[in-house]
């Protein structure tokens, strides 16, 4: 049975230089990319101004597209503590945008996203990008990677919370 209900999901790949976003509409059995890109900030700007820019642009996207949820990549620590701290600051701004707009937040690790889209938690960025382009009927993989990753996060949420078993049985 095909459903005509739709939902709009905002996926975020947080960062201070590039904060990727992807807004996906799930309707019936298909997905459409409503908007995607990166909020870019200059390393020349002071951090408070960079975070304010991210806040303003994401707030504007939420006001325009009215997503029902925000999905954010879970913060994980790697060897570069400075990068982890700045990503954490950008992530905090994203969560503030969600809170101020009444959006429920879901968090996914990179492995969860890869597994949802490719059936392998060790998939390459190229494999994930290919699946994003394929699922959203895009002519090419969105660039930069932060954009493709944000769309992948949104799609991951759709797969994890939708009735995927019904979709698969109809294929």
C-alpha positions in Angstrom: 0.0 0.0 0.0 1.5 3.3 -1.1 1.4 6.3 1.2 1.2 9.9 0.2 2.3 11.3 3.5 5.6 13.2 3.4 8.1 14.2 5.9 11.1 16.6 5.6 14.3 15.7 7.3 17.3 18.0 7.9 20.7 16.2 8.0 23.7 18.0 9.3 27.4 17.2 9.1 28.7 19.8 11.6 31.9 21.8 11.2 33.1 25.3 11.6 34.8 25.8 8.2 32.2 23.8 6.4 28.9 22.8 8.0 27.1 20.5 5.5 23.3 20.4 5.3 20.9 18.3 3.4 17.1 18.6 3.4 15.4 15.5 2.1 11.7 15.0 1.6 10.4 11.5 1.9 7.1 11.0 0.1 5.6 7.6 -0.6 8.4 5.3 -1.8 10.8 8.1 -2.9 13.1 10.7 -1.7 13.8 14.2 -3.0 16.6 16.6 -2.1 14.9 19.9 -1.4 18.2 21.7 -0.7 21.8 20.9 0.1 25.1 22.6 0.5 27.5 23.9 3.1 27.5 26.9 5.4 31.0 28.2 4.9 32.9 30.4 7.3 36.2 32.0 7.0 39.2 31.1 9.2 40.0 34.8 9.3 36.8 35.5 11.2 36.7 35.2 15.0 35.0 31.9 16.2 31.9 33.7 17.7 31.2 35.3 14.3 31.7 32.0 12.5 29.2 30.3 14.9 26.7 33.1 14.4 26.9 32.7 10.7 26.2 28.9 11.0 23.3 29.7 13.4 21.7 32.3 11.1 21.9 30.2 7.9 20.6 27.0 9.5 17.8 29.0 11.1 16.9 30.4 7.7 16.8 26.9 6.2 14.6 25.6 9.0 12.2 28.6 8.4 12.0 28.0 4.7 11.8 24.2 4.5 10.1 23.4 7.9 11.7 20.0 8.6 10.1 17.8 11.2 13.4 16.6 12.6 17.1 17.4 12.6 19.7 14.6 12.3 23.2 15.3 13.3 26.4 13.3 13.0 27.5 12.1 16.4 30.7 13.6 17.6 33.6 11.2 17.8 37.1 11.9 18.9 40.0 11.3 16.7 43.6 12.3 17.2 43.1 16.0 16.5 41.6 17.5 19.7 41.4 21.0 18.3 39.3 19.8 15.4 37.0 17.9 17.8 36.5 21.0 19.9 35.6 23.2 16.9 33.3 20.5 15.5 31.7 20.3 19.0 31.1 24.1 19.0 29.4 23.9 15.5 27.4 20.9 16.7 26.2 22.9 19.7 25.0 25.6 17.4 23.1 23.1 15.3 21.4 21.7 18.4 20.5 25.2 19.5 18.8 25.8 16.1 16.8 22.6 16.6 15.8 23.5 20.2 14.7 27.0 19.3 12.6 25.6 16.4 11.1 22.7 18.3 12.8 20.1 16.2 13.4 16.6 17.6 17.1 15.7 17.2 18.5 12.3 16.2 22.2 11.4 16.2 23.9 8.9 14.0 27.5 7.7 13.9 29.4 7.7 10.6 29.3 3.8 10.7 25.5 3.8 11.3 25.1 6.1 8.3 27.3 4.0 6.1 25.6 0.8 7.1 22.1 2.3 6.4 23.1 3.3 2.9 25.5 0.7 1.7 25.1 -2.3 4.1 28.7 -1.9 5.2 29.9 0.2 8.1 33.3 0.4 6.4 32.0 1.9 3.1 34.1 4.6 1.5 33.0 8.2 1.0 32.7 7.4 -2.7 30.4 4.5 -2.1 28.2 6.6 0.2 28.2 9.5 -2.2 27.2 7.2 -5.1 24.2 5.9 -3.0 23.2 9.4 -2.1 23.2 10.5 -5.7 21.3 7.3 -6.7 18.6 7.4 -4.0 18.0 11.1 -4.7 18.1 10.9 -8.5 21.0 13.4 -8.7 23.2 13.6 -11.8 26.3 13.7 -9.7 27.6 13.2 -6.2 27.1 16.4 -4.2 30.3 18.2 -3.4 32.0 18.8 -1.1 31.9 15.6 1.0 30.3 17.5 3.9 27.2 18.1 1.7 27.0 14.5 0.6 27.5 13.3 4.2 24.6 15.6 5.4 22.3 14.1 2.8 23.4 10.6 3.8 22.6 11.4 7.4 19.1 12.5 6.5 18.6 9.4 4.3 19.9 7.2 7.2 17.2 8.6 9.4 14.5 7.9 6.8 15.6 4.3 6.5 15.9 3.8 10.3 12.5 5.3 11.1 10.5 4.5 8.0 8.8 1.3 7.0 11.7 0.1 5.0 10.5 -3.6 5.1 7.4 -2.6 3.1 9.6 -0.8 0.6 11.9 -3.8 0.1 9.1 -6.3 -0.3 7.7 -4.2 -3.2 11.0 -4.2 -5.1 
